[in-house]
Amino acid sequence: MPLVANTSLPSFQRLRDNGQEVLTRERARSQDIRELHVGLLNLMPDAALEATERQFLRLVGSCNRIAQFYVHPFTCDGVPREGLAAEHVAKYYVTFDRIREEGLDALIITGANPIEADLTAEPFWRPLVEVMTWAREVVCSTLYSCLATHAALQAYHGKYREKLPSKRWGVYEHRVTGVQHPLLLDVNTRFDGPHSHVYDMPRHAFEEAGLTVLADSTEAGVYLAVSEDQFRSVYFQGHPEYDINSLFKEFKREVGRFASGQHRDYPPFPEHYFSAEAQAVLRAYEQQLKDARASSRPPPQLPETELEPLLDNTWTDTGKALVNNWLGLVYQLTHTDRRIPFMDHIDPADPLGLRK
């Protein structure tokens, strides 16, 4: 069932324009269909704020459960906002106080742009831990993405991310680990998934914390893991929400830093992402850019219109299946008349009954 445009958030219209069904609040109220309320704690920097918002909204809205999905974006202190992004948050995002007062069925916490080597030195650390701790107590399930996964493992399991020798970015092949789990229903045993991070939480850290790794990659490491109870915390180190051009936009930003002299070297390609034809176009552009720099001429424009048709998306179907399965479990485990789960009939240590 579709998303419900419960506010005037512009992303709802953007999704409609792209062909996704989004109900008006009036139409949703006319239907006798159960609601699920999903929080979206968006920690991404200004440049990626709205794109990340749309990406997760799209995944939630692609779920085929018989429910109406109300998504409530919010942010927390310690994430600097300026200009249009600050206006967007002020106008369309709710406060954590309101989230805490009204409750949620599920929560998604996005990644963030890492600034400090020590996560506890990040300005958003304490506010983030406050949200995570609240969610662990009263929200049915929380989906952690990228840096949020690292933060949760450090805060609650004493496991620390490791800085990689160089940025890991690209589209990598993953395999499910053989664990039977409802999150993996209709998911291929081998699938692609994007990664983009400079820090890594290695597999042994997840396992030492008592977590279950559900999918990983020999090149990119852990993609998906779950908490000891097999459901209340779902950890992504990859990015199933990425658009087809998300990595391209990251590459473009890196090229811009090279063109402006901020970076000495032309950036490497994201791994397994650009086709041979796209790489040939980019190699030719690299030479044009270097020639322009050598002769003090303005840099040529990146040939985006030529490159975009050469990009392939090989991960979104898997991402949709995983989020669909996750929200399906939330649907089964939450009450129909209240949003505080795990009351009388559910064992919080084993909500899925996998240990019976």
N, C-alpha and C positions, 0 to 999 in steps of 0.2 A: 504494500500500500504506500501511498505517497507521503511526502513531507507535508506539513501544514505551515503555511506562512503566518505564523503567530505574531509576527511583527512586520514592520516595513523594511526589514533588512534587504538591501539591494541584491544580495546573492540569490534570493528566491527568484527574482525576475530574471537574473542571468541564467539560472538553471532552466527556467521555463523557455527562455529564448533558445536554449540548447536542446530542447525537446523533452525535458524531464517534467513529469507531472508534479505540480505543487498545488495543493488545495488552498483555497481561501479559508479564512477562519469561519466565515458564514457557512460555506459548504460543508466544512468539517463538522460543525455543530449540528447540521441537519442529518448526519449519518450516525447510526447507533453502532459505532465501532470503538473499540477500546483504544485509549491513548497510552503511548509510552513517551516519557519525558527524558530526554538525553541532554546532559550538559556538555558543553564544548569549552574547555579551558584553553584558550588560544594564547600561547606564549611566543609565537613567532614574531620576528621584528617587523617593522612597519612595511617594508617592501614586499613581504610575503604574507602579510596579515590576511587580506581578503582572499587571496588565492588558496591559502590553507583552509580557510573557512569554507569556501566553495567545495574544495576537494572532499572534506569530511561530510559536508551536507549531501553531496552527491552519493557517497557510499551509503550513508544512512537511508537516503531516499530510494536507493536501488533495492532495498530489502523487500522480500516478497511475503513477509508475515502479514497476517490480518490485523493490522493496527495502524493507527495514525501516529506519525512521529513528530513530536514537538521538540525542536532543538533550541537550546538556550545558550548562546555564546556569552562567555564572560572572560575576563582576564584578571590578573592580580597585580598587586603592588610590586615594584622592582623591575618591571618591564618598561623601558622608556618609550614614550609615545610623543610624536610631534606632528604638526601640520594636519593633513587630511586623515591620517591614521588615528590621531588623537580625537579628531572630530567624529570619526566613524565609531570608535569605541564609546565615546560619550553619548552618542545618539542611539546606537543600536544594541549595545551590550548591556547586560544586567550586572548587578553587583554580586559578589560572593555572599554578602549578607542575605540578599533576596534568595539566592540559590539555596542557602542553608535553611532559610525559613520555609520555603515551599517544598524542598526535597526533590530528588531525582530517582529515576529507575536505573539509569546508567550514566557513566561519565567517560568522556574522551579527553585526555590531556595530550596536547601536541608537543612536538619537540620545540627547541629554542636555539637561538644562535649562541654557541658557547663563547664566552669572553675570557673567563678565568680558568686556570688549570685546576683549581680546587673548586668544586661545585658549591661548597658551603660559602665561598666568597662571592658568589653571584648575588646581586641585589634581590633577585626574586626567590632565593633559596627558602627563607623562613615562610613567606606567604605561600609558596608552593607546598611545602611540607604541611602547613596548616590545612590546605585543601585536601591533600592526599590522606592525611590522618582522619579528617572528617569523613571522607569517602569510604575509607576502610571500615568505618564503624557503621554506616547507615546506607550506603549505596550498594545495590545488588552486585554490580560489577563495574570495574574501571579498566579502560583500555589505555595503556601507556604507549606513547610513540617516541622512539629515538631517545633524545635527552631525558625525557620524562621517565623512560625505563631505567636509565642510568641513575637518575635521582632516587627512584623508588628502591633500587637495589642497595644504594649506599645508605639511605635513611633507615631502612627496615631490616637489612641483612648485613650491613657492614662490608659490602663489596664495592670496590672502586674501579672505575673505568680505567682503561689504559690508552695513552696517546699513541696513535699509529705513526709510523715513519713518514707517511704521506697521506693525504686525504683519500679515503676509500669512497669512490663514487662510480656509479655505473649500474648496469642491469645484470644480475647474477643468477645462475641456476641454483635452485634449492631442491632439497629432497625432504619429504616427511621422514621422521625418525622411526616410524613403525609403531608408535604409541597409538592405541585406539582412543580417539577422543571426539566428542560431538562437534568441536570446532572444525574438524577436518572433513566433515561430511561433504561429499561431492567435490573435494579438492584433489587435484591430480597428485600422484606420488612425486612427480617432478614438475617444478614450475619456476617461472622467472619472477624476480622481484627487485625493485630499485633499492639501492643504499646510497647514502650521502652523509658521511660523518668523519670527523678527524679523531674521535675517541671510540674505543670499542670495549664492550663488556664481553670477555671471552666465555666460551661455553662452560668451562670448569667453574666459573664464578656463579653461573646460574645453578649448576648442579650442586655446588657446595652450599648454596642457599636453600636447597631443598625444592627448587623449582623444576618443572618438567619442560624440557625442550621439545617442541613439536615439529619444528622445521629449521634446517640450517644449511649452510653452504660451505664447501671446502675452501672457497676463495674469500667469501664475505663474512663467514661466521654465523651466529645465531640470527634467525629471522623472526621466530615466533616461539614464545614460551608462556607457561601459565603457572599460577601460584600453587602452593602446597595443596589447597583444596580443589584444584583443577579448574577454577572458574572465576573466583572473585577478583583476581588481578590477571589481566592479559597483557603480555609484554611484546611489543613489536620493536625490533631494532632496525628493520627495513621500513620502506615507505609504500605500503599498498595504495595509499591515497593519491600518489603522484599522477599528474596529468601526463599526456604523451610528450609535452614539451617542457616539463619541469626541469629535467636535467639540462636541456638545451638552454633554458634561461640562466641556469647556474653557470654553464659554460660561457655564455655571452657576458655575464658579469665578470668572469675571470679574464676574458679577452679584453674587456674594457679596462681592467686594471693594468694589463700589459700595455695596451695602447697609450694609456696616460702616464706610463712610467712608474706606476706603483709596484709592479712586479717586473723582475728582470727577465724572466723566461716566459715564453708562450706556453699556455696551460696544456697539460696532457688531455687527451680525449677521455671522457667518461668511458669506462670499460664496457665492452659488449653492447654499446648503445648506438653509435653511428655506424651505418652501413659502409661498405667499401666505397660506394659512390659518394656518400656524404663526406667521408673522410677525404676523398680526392678534392672535393669542392673546398673543404676547409684548409687543406694543405696549400692550395692555390691562393686562398685568401691570406693565409699566414705569410706567404712570400710577399704578396702585395702590401701587407701591413708593415712588414719589416723594411721593405724598400721605401715606403712612405716615411717611416721613422728615420731611416738613414739620410734621407734628403730633406728632412724637416717639413714634409708636406702633411696636410691633415690626413688622418687615417681614413681609409675607405670604409664604406658601410658593410657590415656583415650581410651576406646574401641570404637573409632569412626566408624570403619567399621561394628561393630555389631549394633551400634545405628542408623546410617543414614538410613537404610531401614525401621526403625520403626517410622520415622518422616512423618507427613502428612501436606500437603498444602491445606488449606481450604479458602484462601483469594484472590489468584491471579486472578481468574476469575472476581471477583467484582472489583478489582483494574483496570484490563484491561477495563472493561465496563465504569468505571468512567472517566478514562483518554481518552478513545475513545469518550465519550460524550463531554468532555471538548474540545478536539481538533476539534471535529465536529462543535462545536459552534464557535471556533476560525476561522475555515474554512469559515463558513457562514458570519461572521462579518468583515473579512478583505478584502481589495481590492485585485483584481487579479494582479494589475500592480504596487503596492507599498506596503510597510510594515508598514506604519503609518496609523493606523485605526481611526475610529471615526471622520470622516471628515463630509462632507455635509449631508449625508443621515442617519446618525446614531446619536441617542440621547445618549450621554455618561452617562446620569443619569439613563437610562433605555434601554440598548442596545438590550435586548431580547424582548422588547415590552410587558413585563409581566404586566405592570400597565395600559395597554390600555383597 
